Amino acid sequence: MSKKTENANCVSDYLSLFREMSYPFLFSRECVQALDAVEKVYGSTLSHQVIFEVHLNDDSRTTDFSFCVDEPDGGPVHDRWLEFDYETYAGPDSLIPCVFLDASALGDPEGSEYFCGTALPGLTGAEKAGIIVPALKNLCSCPEIKGGLFQVGSMDSRKPSDSVRIYTNDLDSEQVISVLEFMNWPGDSNKLSAWLGEWSRFAAKGLFNLSFDLFSDRISEKIGIEFQPRTKLPKTMDTITDYLMEKGFCRQDKAESLCGWVRELPLGAPYIQNDVSHIKFTIEQGQPSVVKAYLRQSDELKLTNARWFRKPLQMNLELTTKCPLRCPQCYVHLNTGEELPLEEALYWLSEGKRAGVRHVNLSGGETLSYPYIIDLLRECKRLGLVSNIALSGAYVNRTFLKEIIDAGADLIFVSLNGSTEEINRKSRDGFKMAVYTLELLKEFNFPNTVINFVMQRSNADDIPSMISLAEQYGVQQLTILGFKPDSSYQLSAFPTAEQLTAAAKIIKQYKGPVVVDAEPCFSQLRSLVGKTFFINRNMGIFRGCGAGRDGISVNVHGKLTPCRHLDVPEDYRSIPEYWQNSPFLKELRSVEDNRSDPCKNCELCNSCLPCMAVGVKLHGEIRTGMEECPLGKDEKIKDTGKESEK
């Protein structure tokens, strides 16, 4: 299994989300139920994307279903697609897929020899491969093909034939016609050229994929023309479907369903997001006949249009307000000395599991002062939840830390604000205890240690030394956190624009073994890191404040809040009900629509979503922007060592 595949989702994950969505004009109830046959055999198969192929210009409400599988050996053929026709998985016969091989290897001599001599015979059988290989090599000699193809497929599960299905790489309109003329296509090139000219305004970069059946002495008259939408944004699909309906290529109910599909909220755990991969026109006798859309679910898209997840990805449990330290930066009112009752903590873990939560952050106060911390770690493990525990180092000893690890802690976050005691004490207590904890974690070979470093004016220049310290103790990640209002609702220590710019440059230039990154809600720094010559890569749900967008919190009184820093409790006992119906969460998710200065006119406006707790704690209202932000006050954001787009 390739390392890439290890991080993929199961086919069952995609089909589970698919069943939650309702598109009766695209998929009949019988069709949805029939997919159980595919899941029964292939449900545990790992894939980065699946496709639901639907007809747009007829009454059909069935889908051909396909998914991509990475090849395990890392050879010239990188992946293959398995496609199941509706008639196959809904019928009584054996579940035999059409198979499409990655054919990029044809672009070099060694890869071509492997593909023609090993991969293709394994797909079609040696006899058929021997007949097709000369025609395939002839096709690859076409100047526009440049030796490589996107896919070569066997369609024999539909109807045995002496051909293979060819999908080219991206071609512009003129190249499509040139390839067809090179292969002596019997169709009408003039009519096709006119259609391509019409469709090019919708196609990404004006490019198309050409498909046809390749025989030993010819190609099929029937061909396919596919294009990816110019962007993945919903408004692009609105434009495409308006055109398709105008031309009679798509029914209105199906057009509305396509536009709904691309607006579905993504899942956070596992990560799955919808889009439309391609629009396909089948060309027969010079005219478009069948028109299809390839509806995709993928774990690799990370699209930018969604503002929150379909279900909360993470949940924080504020276990206690007790702590032996008195850190100058502390956000918690430690004088109350309260604890979340064990039965409440267990209830919310169970409720989180039911709601689809994946990550649980166990926090305080000082987390280790909570008397039932081991019980909660074991319960997280039992429920299959990823447990993250935050430590200052207080109460840590060899035996207790080993017990925490053995109980199932998945990630351990150690809070440290300086590489020396002098720097650390300006904002935190417990330097020696934190370093001792790092020493023990290294000794135990714990693989998932993270340092939480709250960046402030007093320690911003210490980031290079913090990276060195993280390397010294074998830390997996150094997370740079944004300074929040302290328990007195003060924000005077927020870094300067110069310090933020310098930190972004350090992060972008560092190439060592430690992952160095800013937390999502430190959006000012993330947006500086994401800035490139043409675009800002700090996009999507994780671009900034995740309160009510990627997660929620349970406060020490057992009340649901958007996050631990935004303590606006509401009386819900159901996480799904809270996630879907809370008026306050809805307000949080729409703050971008009403920005105020200085964010409103900042050049980072579209890639930055500052911490919502700042507005609430300092001004008594939700707002973006953040009046105290030093970047919004600068006339021009300073260079951060950005690289140009290639």
C-alpha positions in Angstrom: 0.0 0.0 0.0 1.3 3.4 -0.9 1.8 6.1 1.7 -0.7 8.2 -0.3 -3.3 5.5 -0.1 -2.9 5.0 3.7 -4.4 8.5 4.2 -7.4 7.9 1.9 -11.0 7.2 2.8 -12.8 4.0 2.4 -15.5 3.6 -0.3 -17.9 3.1 2.5 -17.1 6.6 3.9 -18.2 8.2 0.6 -21.3 6.1 0.2 -22.3 6.9 3.8 -22.2 10.6 3.1 -23.9 10.0 -0.3 -26.9 8.4 1.5 -27.3 11.4 3.8 -27.9 13.6 0.8 -31.1 13.5 -1.2 -31.2 14.2 -5.0 -34.2 12.2 -6.3 -34.1 13.8 -9.7 -30.6 12.3 -10.2 -30.7 9.1 -8.2 -33.8 7.0 -7.7 -34.3 5.2 -4.3 -33.7 1.9 -6.1 -30.4 3.2 -7.5 -29.2 4.3 -4.1 -30.1 1.0 -2.5 -28.5 -1.0 -5.3 -25.1 0.6 -4.5 -25.1 -1.6 -1.4 -23.9 -4.4 -3.7 -20.7 -2.4 -4.5 -20.2 -1.5 -0.9 -20.5 -5.1 0.2 -17.5 -6.1 -1.9 -15.5 -2.9 -2.1 -16.5 -0.9 1.0 -13.1 -1.2 2.7 -11.2 -0.2 -0.4 -9.2 3.0 0.1 -9.7 5.8 -2.5 -9.1 9.5 -2.7 -12.2 10.1 -4.9 -15.3 8.5 -6.2 -17.5 9.5 -9.1 -21.3 9.3 -9.7 -21.9 9.6 -13.4 -25.4 10.9 -14.2 -27.4 11.7 -17.3 -28.6 15.3 -17.7 -30.8 15.4 -20.8 -33.1 12.4 -20.3 -35.3 10.8 -17.6 -32.6 8.4 -16.3 -32.2 8.4 -12.5 -29.4 5.9 -12.3 -25.6 6.3 -12.0 -22.5 4.5 -13.0 -20.3 4.5 -10.0 -16.5 4.6 -10.1 -13.5 5.0 -7.8 -9.8 5.4 -8.0 -7.3 2.9 -6.5 -3.6 3.7 -6.1 -1.3 1.0 -7.4 0.7 -0.4 -4.5 4.2 -0.9 -6.1 4.9 2.7 -7.1 5.6 1.6 -10.7 4.9 3.3 -14.0 1.2 2.8 -13.6 0.2 5.1 -10.7 -3.5 4.2 -10.3 -6.5 2.5 -11.8 -10.2 3.3 -11.9 -13.0 0.7 -11.3 -16.3 1.7 -12.9 -19.6 -0.2 -12.2 -22.4 0.3 -14.6 -25.9 0.5 -13.0 -27.0 -2.6 -14.9 -24.0 -4.5 -13.3 -24.5 -3.6 -9.6 -28.3 -3.6 -9.8 -28.5 -6.9 -11.6 -28.1 -10.5 -10.5 -24.9 -11.1 -12.3 -21.3 -11.0 -11.0 -20.0 -7.6 -10.0 -17.4 -7.1 -12.7 -16.1 -3.5 -13.3 -14.8 -1.7 -16.3 -11.1 -0.9 -15.5 -9.2 2.1 -16.6 -5.4 2.3 -16.2 -3.3 5.4 -15.8 -1.5 5.7 -19.1 0.9 8.5 -18.4 3.8 5.9 -18.7 3.3 5.9 -22.4 5.2 9.2 -22.5 8.6 7.6 -22.0 10.3 4.6 -23.6 10.8 2.5 -20.4 7.3 3.2 -19.1 5.8 2.5 -22.6 7.5 -0.9 -22.7 6.1 -1.8 -19.3 2.6 -0.5 -20.1 2.4 -2.3 -23.5 4.2 -5.5 -22.4 2.8 -6.0 -18.8 0.0 -3.6 -17.8 -2.1 -3.7 -20.9 -1.9 -7.6 -21.3 -2.9 -7.8 -17.6 -6.0 -5.7 -18.3 -7.1 -7.1 -21.7 -5.4 -10.4 -22.1 -2.3 -11.0 -24.2 -4.1 -11.7 -27.4 -6.1 -8.5 -27.4 -3.2 -6.5 -26.2 -1.1 -7.8 -29.1 -3.7 -6.6 -31.6 -4.1 -3.1 -30.0 -0.5 -2.2 -29.1 0.5 -1.2 -32.7 -2.6 1.1 -32.9 -1.8 2.5 -29.5 1.8 3.3 -30.4 0.6 4.9 -33.6 -1.8 7.1 -31.6 1.0 8.1 -29.2 3.1 9.2 -32.2 0.6 12.0 -32.8 2.4 15.3 -32.1 -0.6 16.6 -30.0 -0.6 13.5 -27.8 3.1 13.8 -27.0 3.4 10.2 -26.2 1.2 10.2 -23.1 -2.4 9.4 -22.4 -4.6 9.9 -19.4 -6.2 6.5 -19.4 -6.6 3.3 -21.3 -9.6 1.2 -20.3 -11.2 -2.1 -20.8 -15.0 -2.0 -21.3 -15.4 -5.8 -21.7 -17.7 -6.0 -18.7 -20.3 -4.2 -20.7 -19.9 -6.0 -24.0 -16.8 -7.9 -25.1 -15.1 -6.2 -28.0 -11.8 -5.9 -29.8 -11.2 -2.3 -28.8 -10.0 -0.4 -25.7 -11.3 3.0 -24.5 -8.9 5.9 -24.7 -8.9 9.1 -22.7 -6.4 11.7 -23.8 -4.7 14.3 -21.6 -5.9 17.9 -21.7 -6.1 19.3 -25.3 -7.2 22.7 -26.6 -9.8 22.8 -29.4 -7.4 22.8 -32.3 -5.4 19.8 -30.8 -8.7 17.8 -30.4 -9.4 18.2 -34.1 -5.8 17.5 -35.0 -5.8 14.2 -33.0 -9.1 13.1 -34.6 -7.8 13.9 -38.1 -4.5 12.1 -37.4 -6.6 9.0 -36.5 -8.9 9.4 -39.5 -12.0 10.0 -37.5 -15.0 9.5 -39.8 -17.0 12.3 -38.0 -17.7 15.9 -39.0 -14.7 17.9 -37.8 -16.2 21.3 -38.8 -19.4 20.8 -36.7 -17.3 19.5 -33.7 -14.9 22.5 -34.0 -17.9 24.9 -33.7 -19.1 23.1 -30.6 -15.7 23.2 -29.0 -15.5 26.9 -29.6 -18.8 27.3 -27.8 -17.8 25.1 -24.8 -14.3 26.5 -24.4 -15.6 29.5 -22.3 -16.8 27.0 -19.6 -13.7 24.7 -19.6 -10.8 25.1 -17.2 -8.0 26.8 -19.2 -10.1 26.1 -22.4 -9.0 22.5 -22.4 -10.8 19.2 -23.1 -10.3 15.5 -22.7 -11.1 13.4 -25.8 -12.3 9.8 -25.5 -13.0 7.2 -28.1 -12.8 3.5 -28.7 -9.5 2.4 -30.3 -9.5 -0.6 -32.7 -6.6 -2.2 -34.5 -7.3 -0.2 -37.7 -9.6 2.7 -36.7 -11.3 4.7 -33.9 -15.0 4.9 -33.2 -17.2 7.4 -34.9 -18.8 8.0 -31.5 -16.5 10.1 -29.3 -16.7 11.9 -25.9 -15.7 15.5 -25.2 -15.2 16.3 -21.5 -14.2 19.4 -19.7 -13.5 20.4 -16.1 -15.5 23.5 -15.0 -13.4 26.7 -15.2 -13.6 27.0 -11.4 -15.0 24.9 -8.6 -17.1 27.7 -7.2 -20.9 27.2 -7.2 -21.5 30.3 -9.3 -19.5 28.6 -12.2 -21.9 25.6 -12.1 -24.8 28.1 -12.1 -23.5 29.5 -15.4 -22.9 26.1 -16.9 -26.3 24.7 -16.1 -28.0 27.9 -17.4 -26.3 27.3 -20.8 -27.1 23.5 -20.7 -30.8 24.2 -20.1 -30.9 26.9 -22.8 -29.5 24.4 -25.4 -31.8 21.6 -24.2 -28.8 19.6 -22.9 -30.1 19.5 -19.3 -33.5 19.2 -17.6 -34.2 22.0 -15.1 -34.7 19.7 -12.1 -31.3 18.0 -12.8 -29.7 21.4 -13.2 -31.0 22.5 -9.8 -29.6 19.2 -8.4 -26.2 19.8 -9.8 -26.1 23.3 -8.3 -27.2 21.8 -5.0 -24.5 19.1 -5.2 -21.6 21.6 -5.4 -23.1 23.6 -2.5 -23.2 20.7 -0.1 -21.1 21.3 3.1 -18.0 19.1 3.4 -17.4 16.6 6.1 -14.4 17.2 8.3 -13.9 13.6 9.5 -13.3 11.9 7.3 -12.6 14.9 5.0 -15.0 14.6 2.0 -16.1 17.4 -0.3 -18.4 17.5 -3.4 -17.8 19.0 -6.7 -18.5 18.3 -10.4 -15.4 16.9 -11.9 -16.4 17.0 -15.6 -19.2 17.7 -18.0 -19.2 15.2 -20.9 -20.8 15.4 -24.3 -21.2 12.2 -26.4 -20.8 13.2 -30.0 -22.7 11.1 -32.6 -23.1 12.0 -36.3 -21.5 15.4 -35.5 -24.0 16.4 -32.8 -24.1 16.1 -29.0 -26.4 13.3 -28.0 -26.0 12.1 -24.4 -24.9 14.8 -21.9 -23.5 13.7 -18.5 -22.1 15.2 -15.4 -19.4 13.5 -13.3 -20.3 14.2 -9.6 -17.3 13.8 -7.5 -16.6 13.2 -3.8 -13.0 13.6 -2.8 -10.7 13.9 0.2 -8.2 16.1 -1.8 -10.3 19.0 -3.0 -10.1 21.4 0.0 -12.4 23.8 -1.8 -12.7 27.5 -0.7 -16.4 28.2 -0.9 -17.7 26.3 2.2 -17.6 28.2 5.5 -18.3 25.4 7.9 -18.4 21.6 8.0 -21.5 19.5 7.7 -20.7 18.1 11.2 -18.3 19.4 13.8 -14.8 18.0 13.3 -13.6 18.6 16.8 -14.8 19.3 20.3 -13.1 20.9 23.3 -13.9 19.8 26.8 -13.1 22.4 29.5 -12.5 20.0 32.3 -11.4 22.3 35.1 -10.5 25.9 36.0 -8.0 24.7 38.6 -4.3 25.3 38.0 -1.3 25.7 40.2 0.3 28.2 37.8 -0.6 31.9 37.4 0.6 32.7 33.9 0.4 36.4 32.9 -1.4 35.5 29.6 -4.0 33.1 31.1 -7.5 33.2 29.5 -9.3 31.3 32.3 -10.8 32.7 35.5 -8.8 30.4 37.8 -10.2 31.7 41.1 -13.5 29.7 40.6 -11.9 26.2 41.0 -14.7 24.4 39.2 -14.7 21.0 37.5 -16.8 19.4 34.8 -18.6 16.4 36.5 -17.4 13.1 35.2 -20.9 12.0 34.1 -21.2 15.3 32.1 -17.8 14.7 30.4 -18.8 11.1 29.5 -22.1 12.2 28.2 -20.5 14.8 25.9 -17.9 12.3 24.6 -20.8 9.9 23.7 -22.8 12.7 22.2 -19.7 13.9 20.2 -19.2 10.4 18.8 -22.9 10.3 17.7 -22.6 13.7 16.1 -19.5 12.7 14.0 -16.8 14.5 16.1 -13.4 13.1 15.4 -11.0 15.0 17.6 -11.5 15.8 21.3 -9.3 18.4 23.0 -9.0 17.9 26.8 -8.2 21.2 28.4 -8.3 23.3 31.5 -7.1 25.2 33.6 -4.4 22.6 34.1 -5.7 19.4 32.4 -3.8 17.0 34.7 -5.5 18.5 37.8 -8.7 16.9 36.7 -9.1 13.7 38.8 -10.7 11.6 36.0 -8.3 12.4 33.1 -7.3 8.8 32.7 -10.9 7.7 32.6 -11.6 10.2 29.8 -8.6 9.1 27.7 -9.7 5.5 27.9 -13.2 6.4 27.0 -12.0 8.3 23.9 -10.0 5.3 22.9 -13.1 3.0 23.4 -15.2 5.3 21.2 -12.6 5.7 18.5 -12.1 9.4 19.1 -8.7 11.1 18.7 -7.8 12.5 22.0 -5.6 15.7 22.3 -4.4 16.6 25.7 -2.9 20.0 26.6 -0.2 20.1 29.4 1.7 22.9 31.1 4.0 20.3 32.7 2.5 20.7 36.2 1.9 17.4 37.9 3.9 15.5 35.3 6.2 12.8 36.5 7.5 9.6 34.8 4.8 7.3 36.1 1.8 9.7 35.5 2.9 10.6 32.0 3.4 6.9 31.1 -0.1 6.2 32.4 -1.5 9.0 30.2 0.2 7.5 27.1 -0.9 4.0 28.0 -4.5 5.2 28.4 -4.5 6.2 24.8 -3.5 9.9 24.4 -3.1 10.4 20.7 -1.5 13.9 20.7 0.1 15.7 23.7 0.4 19.5 23.5 3.0 21.0 25.7 2.6 24.8 26.4 5.9 26.7 26.2 6.3 30.4 25.3 10.1 30.7 25.1 13.3 28.7 24.5 14.7 30.1 27.8 13.2 30.6 31.2 13.7 34.3 31.0 11.7 34.6 27.8 9.0 32.2 28.9 8.3 33.8 32.2 7.2 37.0 30.5 4.0 35.3 29.6 4.0 31.8 31.2 5.0 30.0 34.3 6.5 26.5 34.5 9.4 26.5 32.1 11.3 23.8 33.8 8.2 21.6 34.1 7.4 22.0 30.4 11.0 21.1 29.4 11.0 18.1 31.7 7.8 16.9 30.0 9.5 17.2 26.6 12.5 15.2 27.9 10.2 12.4 29.1 8.2 12.3 25.9 11.4 12.0 23.9 12.6 9.3 26.2 9.3 7.4 25.7 9.5 7.9 21.9 6.1 9.4 21.9 5.4 10.1 18.2 2.9 13.0 18.4 4.3 15.7 20.6 3.3 19.3 19.8 4.6 22.5 21.4 2.0 25.2 21.7 3.8 28.6 21.4 1.6 31.7 22.0 3.3 34.4 20.0 3.4 37.8 21.7 5.5 40.9 21.4 7.8 39.6 24.2 8.7 36.3 22.5 8.1 36.9 18.7 11.9 37.1 18.0 12.4 33.7 19.8 10.7 31.6 17.0 14.0 30.4 15.5 15.3 29.2 18.9 11.9 27.6 19.6 12.3 25.6 16.3 15.8 24.5 17.4 14.4 23.4 20.8 11.6 21.5 19.1 14.2 19.7 16.9 16.3 18.9 20.0 13.4 17.1 21.7 12.1 15.3 18.6 8.9 17.3 18.6 6.5 16.6 15.7 5.1 20.1 15.4 5.5 23.6 16.7 2.2 25.4 16.6 2.2 29.1 16.8 -0.9 30.4 18.5 -2.4 33.8 18.4 -2.6 35.8 21.6 -6.2 36.0 22.8 -7.7 38.5 25.4 -6.5 37.4 28.8 -8.9 36.9 31.8 -8.9 40.7 32.3 -9.9 41.1 28.6 -6.7 42.8 27.6 -4.9 42.3 24.3 -1.9 44.7 24.7 0.7 42.0 23.9 -0.4 41.2 20.4 2.6 41.1 18.0 3.5 44.0 15.8 3.1 44.0 12.0 6.9 43.7 11.7 7.0 40.7 14.0 4.2 38.9 12.1 5.9 39.5 8.8 9.2 38.2 10.1 7.5 35.1 11.6 5.8 34.3 8.3 9.1 34.5 6.5 10.7 32.1 9.0 7.9 29.6 8.6 8.0 29.7 4.8 11.7 29.3 4.6 12.1 26.5 7.2 12.7 23.1 5.7 13.6 21.0 8.7 12.0 18.0 10.4 9.5 19.9 12.6 6.2 21.0 11.2 6.0 24.7 11.9 2.7 26.4 11.4 0.2 28.9 12.8 -3.1 27.7 14.2 -6.2 28.4 12.1 -7.5 31.1 14.4 -4.2 33.0 14.2 -5.4 33.9 10.8 -3.3 37.1 10.4 -0.1 35.0 10.5 -1.6 32.2 8.4 -2.7 34.6 5.7 0.9 36.0 5.5 2.3 32.5 5.2 -0.3 31.7 2.5 0.5 34.7 0.4 2.2 34.0 -2.9 2.8 36.0 -6.0 -0.6 35.4 -7.6 -2.9 34.1 -4.9 -3.2 33.6 -1.2 -3.3 29.9 -0.3 -4.9 30.5 3.1 -8.4 29.6 2.0 -11.2 27.4 3.0 -12.7 26.6 6.4 -9.3 26.4 8.1 -8.2 29.9 6.9 -9.2 31.4 10.3 -11.5 31.3 13.3 -13.1 27.9 13.5 -15.7 28.7 16.2 -18.9 27.1 15.1 -17.3 26.2 11.8 -15.0 23.3 12.4 -15.7 22.7 16.0 -17.4 23.4 19.3 -16.6 23.4 23.0 -18.2 22.3 26.3 -17.5 24.6 29.1 -16.9 23.6 32.7 -20.6 23.9 33.5 -21.5 21.4 30.7 -22.9 24.0 28.3 -22.2 24.1 24.6 -20.2 27.1 23.3 -18.6 27.9 19.9 -15.1 27.6 21.3 -13.3 27.7 24.6 -12.4 31.4 24.1 -15.9 32.4 23.0 -17.9 31.4 26.0 -21.4 32.1 24.9 -23.3 29.1 26.4 -26.6 27.7 25.0 -29.0 25.2 26.4 -28.7 22.3 23.9 -28.1 18.7 24.9 -27.8 17.6 21.3 -24.7 18.5 19.3 -26.4 18.0 15.9 -29.3 20.2 17.0 -26.9 22.9 18.3 -24.8 22.7 15.1 -27.8 23.1 12.8 -30.1 25.4 14.7 -28.0 27.7 17.1 -28.7 31.4 16.2 -25.3 32.3 17.5 -23.5 29.8 15.3 -25.4 31.1 12.3 -24.3 34.6 13.2 -20.7 33.5 13.5 -20.8 31.9 10.0 -22.0 35.0 8.3 -19.5 37.6 9.7 -17.6 37.9 6.5 -20.7 39.5 4.9 -20.4 42.5 7.1 -16.8 43.4 7.6 -15.7 46.5 9.4 -12.5 48.4 9.4 -9.6 47.8 9.5 -10.3 44.3 8.0 -12.7 45.7 5.4 -10.0 47.5 3.4 -7.1 45.2 4.2 -5.5 43.4 1.3 -5.6 40.2 3.3 -9.4 40.5 3.8 -10.5 37.5 1.7 -7.9 35.1 3.2 -8.1 36.2 6.9 -10.8 35.6 9.5 -9.6 36.8 12.9 -10.5 35.3 16.2 -14.2 36.1 17.0 -13.5 36.1 20.8 -11.5 39.3 20.4 -14.6 41.3 19.3 -16.9 39.8 21.9 -14.5 40.2 24.8 -13.1 43.6 23.9 -16.2 45.2 22.3 -19.2 43.1 23.3 -20.0 42.2 19.7 -18.9 39.8 16.9 -17.0 41.7 14.3 -14.5 41.4 11.6 -12.6 43.4 11.6 -10.4 43.3 14.5 -9.7 46.9 15.5 -6.5 46.0 17.3 -4.9 44.1 14.3 -1.6 45.7 13.2 -1.8 44.4 9.7 -5.0 46.2 8.8 -3.5 49.5 9.8 -0.6 49.1 7.5 -1.0 50.7 4.1 0.8 47.7 2.4 1.6 44.3 3.8 5.3 43.8 3.9 7.1 41.1 1.9 7.1 37.7 3.6 9.5 35.8 1.3 6.7 34.8 -1.0 7.5 32.5 -3.9 6.1 33.1 -7.4 3.5 30.7 -8.8 4.8 28.3 -11.4 
